[in-house]
Amino acid sequence: MPVLFDAQERFPGGDLSSVPRIRFLMSVDFPPFNFTDQEGRLAGFHVDLVREICAQLKVESKCQVQALPFDELEAALEMGEGEAVISGLATTADLRKSFTFSRPYLLMPARLAVNKAAKFTGSGADALSGKKVGVVAGSRHEQMLKAFFPKAAAEGFEGYEPMYDALKKGKVDAIFADGLRLPFWVSGSASEGCCALFGGPYMSDRFLGEGLSIMTVDPDNVLVPAFDQALAALSRNGRLEEIYRRYFPYGLY
């Protein structure tokens, strides 16, 4: 897991004594980040992370979690129905006009998966020279593939399933896609043991964004400093990586 907080960096935190409530809004349809377990309870990486943040800041009594449809999160935050959104929203310039963001707590890489029957020499960019590499057409991963591996023969697909099928059948030598999905697919039964991860991970602010952050409306500038302080502490004491390994047993990196 990449280290996102320098050991020498200092975070002053924020005074939360006057904040009556810290309600985190999240969706229920983003496993393993947020989902409903077999008993109907909200669970996942983000739920456990919120619990650790609140414990680190000693504000457990003020913390709440509420699940909403993903497309309602932004409006709910604007209307004051919560103090923060933690649900995998991409940090964009447009969102920064209305909201403030914590430091990233997780980077989302791209990964390569290859058919085990394909022949590769080396593991760098030249290893894909002349190779047929599947990618979802029109996606940010397609743009990134062409920038990172200009000698590869990119082949676009209309979604993940036809791309997976092409790799299994050997119609392409490799695929380049989301680092969250690929490890689960490669290690799962759907791949039928056809394939393996190859090289990487591949990171890029330009193509993949700044990583996952907590989004807030924070006019008094107390929530973001507090969140940053807590995230830094959880990174340094190993709790952040412990949660990561709990929900990403196959890894992202």
Phi, psi and omega per residue, in radians:
M1 nan 2.178 -3.131
P2 -1.055 2.470 3.083
V3 -1.451 2.091 -3.054
L4 -1.825 -0.091 -3.118
F5 -2.227 2.025 -3.135
D6 -1.130 2.436 -3.095
A7 -1.094 -0.452 -3.110
Q8 -1.578 -0.152 -3.075
E9 -1.328 2.441 -3.123
R10 -1.950 2.427 3.141
F11 -2.139 1.958 -3.058
P12 -1.215 -0.357 -3.117
G13 1.392 -3.083 3.138
G14 -2.362 2.598 -3.140
D15 -1.434 1.898 -3.090
L16 -1.698 0.159 -3.065
S17 -1.096 -0.524 -3.123
S18 -1.651 0.025 3.125
V19 -1.562 1.984 -3.047
P20 -1.300 -0.465 -3.047
R21 -2.632 2.512 3.014
I22 -2.243 1.606 -3.122
R23 -1.706 2.120 3.099
F24 -1.640 2.197 3.104
L25 -1.725 2.391 3.105
M26 -2.646 2.837 3.103
S27 -1.550 3.044 3.127
V28 -1.985 0.109 -2.982
D29 -2.138 0.697 -3.090
F30 -2.369 0.988 3.138
P31 -1.186 2.574 0.041
P32 -1.552 0.263 -3.138
F33 -1.304 -0.935 3.114
N34 -2.405 2.291 3.083
F35 -2.848 2.919 3.083
T36 -1.717 2.198 -3.099
D37 -1.396 -3.077 -3.051
Q38 -1.134 -0.348 3.123
E39 -1.718 0.166 3.091
G40 1.416 0.209 -3.137
R41 -1.673 2.578 3.086
L42 -1.249 2.291 -3.085
A43 -2.514 3.033 3.066
G44 2.229 3.103 -3.133
F45 -0.949 -0.834 -3.082
H46 -1.177 -0.627 3.119
V47 -1.109 -0.802 3.120
D48 -1.169 -0.628 3.123
L49 -1.149 -0.750 3.095
V50 -1.042 -0.755 3.136
R51 -1.038 -0.736 -3.133
E52 -1.230 -0.677 3.103
I53 -1.061 -0.820 -3.102
C54 -1.149 -0.650 3.093
A55 -1.176 -0.706 3.131
Q56 -1.089 -0.670 -3.122
L57 -1.529 -0.075 -3.136
K58 1.015 0.775 3.124
V59 -2.235 0.574 -3.092
E60 -0.970 -0.638 -3.093
S61 -1.202 -0.350 -3.138
K62 -1.642 -0.257 -2.999
C63 -1.483 2.413 3.065
Q64 -2.402 2.774 3.057
V65 -2.270 2.319 3.110
Q66 -2.327 2.358 3.133
A67 -1.742 2.370 3.117
L68 -2.419 2.804 2.975
P69 -1.001 2.494 -3.038
F70 -0.950 -0.727 -3.058
D71 -1.317 -0.012 3.093
E72 -1.812 -0.109 -3.011
L73 -1.118 -0.812 -3.086
E74 -1.072 -0.827 -3.131
A75 -1.133 -0.680 3.139
A76 -1.102 -0.687 3.106
L77 -1.158 -0.749 3.119
E78 -1.068 -0.613 -3.090
M79 -1.489 0.038 3.087
G80 1.400 0.309 3.120
E81 -1.340 -0.200 3.070
G82 -2.735 2.944 3.141
E83 -1.759 -0.299 -3.083
A84 -2.711 2.644 3.012
V85 -2.024 2.241 3.065
I86 -2.313 1.596 -3.009
S87 -2.701 0.489 3.063
G88 1.351 0.366 3.083
L89 -1.193 2.352 3.082
A90 -1.293 2.329 3.097
T91 -1.342 2.073 -3.128
T92 -2.192 2.858 3.121
A93 -1.080 -0.658 3.140
D94 -1.136 -0.758 3.133
L95 -1.151 -0.569 3.140
R96 -1.166 -0.307 3.086
K97 -1.233 -0.462 -3.064
S98 -1.981 -0.384 -3.023
F99 -2.310 2.841 3.018
T100 -1.978 2.716 -3.017
F101 -2.249 2.526 2.996
S102 -1.270 3.034 2.973
R103 -1.132 2.635 3.090
P104 -1.080 2.493 3.061
Y105 -1.938 -0.182 3.130
L106 -2.726 2.300 3.069
L107 -1.690 2.494 -3.130
M108 -1.869 1.849 -3.079
P109 -1.514 2.977 2.882
A110 -1.767 2.671 3.128
R111 -2.375 2.749 3.006
L112 -1.839 2.442 2.945
A113 -2.178 2.466 -3.084
V114 -2.169 2.655 2.979
N115 -1.272 2.285 -3.057
K116 -1.084 -0.367 -3.132
A117 -1.445 -0.232 -3.120
A118 -1.320 2.592 -3.126
K119 -1.768 2.198 3.122
F120 -2.241 2.541 3.060
T121 -1.989 2.067 -3.107
G122 1.397 -2.977 -3.109
S123 -2.373 0.001 -3.133
G124 -1.561 -2.873 -3.097
A125 -1.048 -0.613 -3.117
D126 -1.161 -0.368 3.137
A127 -1.123 -0.410 -3.132
L128 -1.676 0.046 -3.112
S129 -1.020 2.103 3.131
G130 1.356 -0.042 -3.131
K131 -1.457 2.546 3.079
K132 -1.441 2.051 -3.076
V133 -2.086 2.067 3.125
G134 -1.368 2.570 3.140
V135 -2.744 2.637 3.101
V136 -1.215 2.148 -3.064
A137 -1.083 2.380 3.094
G138 1.337 0.101 -3.095
S139 -1.574 2.905 3.059
R140 -1.131 -0.488 3.100
H141 -1.210 -0.548 3.067
E142 -1.136 -0.767 3.110
Q143 -1.090 -0.738 -3.109
M144 -1.184 -0.709 3.108
L145 -1.004 -0.793 -3.096
K146 -1.200 -0.517 3.116
A147 -1.378 -0.710 -3.073
F148 -1.454 -0.566 -3.053
F149 -2.284 1.169 -3.041
P150 -1.114 -0.335 -3.124
K151 -1.570 -0.097 3.104
A152 -1.360 2.672 3.083
A153 -1.678 1.654 -3.086
A154 -1.230 2.385 3.099
E155 -2.260 2.015 -3.059
G156 -1.429 2.540 3.096
F157 -2.264 2.651 -3.122
E158 -1.537 0.976 3.109
G159 2.199 3.011 -3.052
Y160 -1.282 -0.733 -3.037
E161 -1.074 -0.856 3.083
P162 -1.111 -0.521 3.093
M163 -1.201 -0.789 3.078
Y164 -1.024 -0.779 -3.100
D165 -1.080 -0.702 3.131
A166 -1.121 -0.662 3.123
L167 -1.195 -0.751 3.128
K168 -1.038 -0.687 -3.084
K169 -1.493 -0.018 3.114
G170 1.340 0.295 3.111
K171 -1.307 -0.404 2.967
V172 -2.234 2.721 -3.128
D173 -1.428 -0.518 -3.056
A174 -2.695 2.891 2.979
I175 -2.316 2.645 -3.110
F176 -2.179 2.096 -2.992
A177 -2.785 -2.969 -3.095
D178 -1.041 2.233 -3.126
G179 -1.243 -0.181 3.035
L180 -1.401 -0.779 -3.074
R181 -1.333 -0.755 -2.964
L182 -1.046 -0.807 -3.134
P183 -1.046 -0.668 3.121
F184 -1.145 -0.742 -3.124
W185 -1.173 -0.817 -3.121
V186 -1.034 -0.696 -3.075
S187 -1.498 -0.211 -3.082
G188 -1.548 3.059 -3.098
S189 -1.222 -0.453 -3.075
A190 -1.097 -0.515 -3.122
S191 -1.386 -0.260 3.124
E192 0.966 0.530 3.077
G193 1.205 0.317 -3.050
C194 -1.273 -0.449 -2.748
C195 -2.420 2.969 3.141
A196 -2.574 2.665 3.016
L197 -1.193 2.653 -3.026
F198 -2.473 2.102 3.093
G199 1.113 -2.906 3.057
G200 1.323 -2.991 0.086
P201 -1.265 2.855 -3.123
Y202 -2.017 2.085 -3.068
M203 -1.958 2.577 3.092
S204 -2.886 1.995 3.020
D205 -1.060 -0.662 -3.079
R206 -1.076 -0.787 -3.051
F207 -1.704 -0.527 -3.005
L208 -1.981 -0.021 3.108
G209 1.502 -3.072 -3.015
E210 -1.519 -0.085 -3.086
G211 1.868 3.125 -3.116
L212 -1.496 2.291 -3.114
S213 -2.349 2.949 3.031
I214 -1.635 2.214 -3.108
M215 -1.762 2.343 -3.091
T216 -2.437 2.850 2.800
V217 -1.834 1.975 -2.923
D218 -2.374 1.157 -3.060
P219 -1.097 -0.477 -3.127
D220 -1.595 0.003 3.094
N221 0.940 0.849 3.068
V222 -2.042 -0.551 -3.081
L223 -1.230 -0.878 -3.091
V224 -1.075 -0.815 3.081
P225 -1.025 -0.650 3.121
A226 -1.183 -0.773 3.120
F227 -1.082 -0.743 3.138
D228 -1.090 -0.728 3.119
Q229 -1.078 -0.777 -3.129
A230 -1.153 -0.770 -3.137
L231 -1.096 -0.707 3.106
A232 -1.092 -0.752 3.136
A233 -1.117 -0.728 -3.139
L234 -1.194 -0.559 3.068
S235 -1.181 -0.752 -3.054
R236 -1.319 -0.546 -3.119
N237 -1.594 0.021 3.051
G238 1.565 -0.097 -3.105
R239 -1.193 -0.628 3.132
L240 -1.098 -0.777 3.128
E241 -1.189 -0.566 3.100
E242 -1.094 -0.767 3.103
I243 -1.148 -0.743 3.120
Y244 -0.986 -0.819 -3.093
R245 -1.212 -0.470 3.111
R246 -1.138 -0.691 -3.039
Y247 -1.793 -0.213 3.112
F248 -2.220 1.174 -3.065
P249 -1.097 -0.411 3.117
Y250 -1.623 -0.093 3.092
G251 1.382 2.745 3.016
L252 -1.840 -0.363 -2.981
Y253 -2.048 nan nan
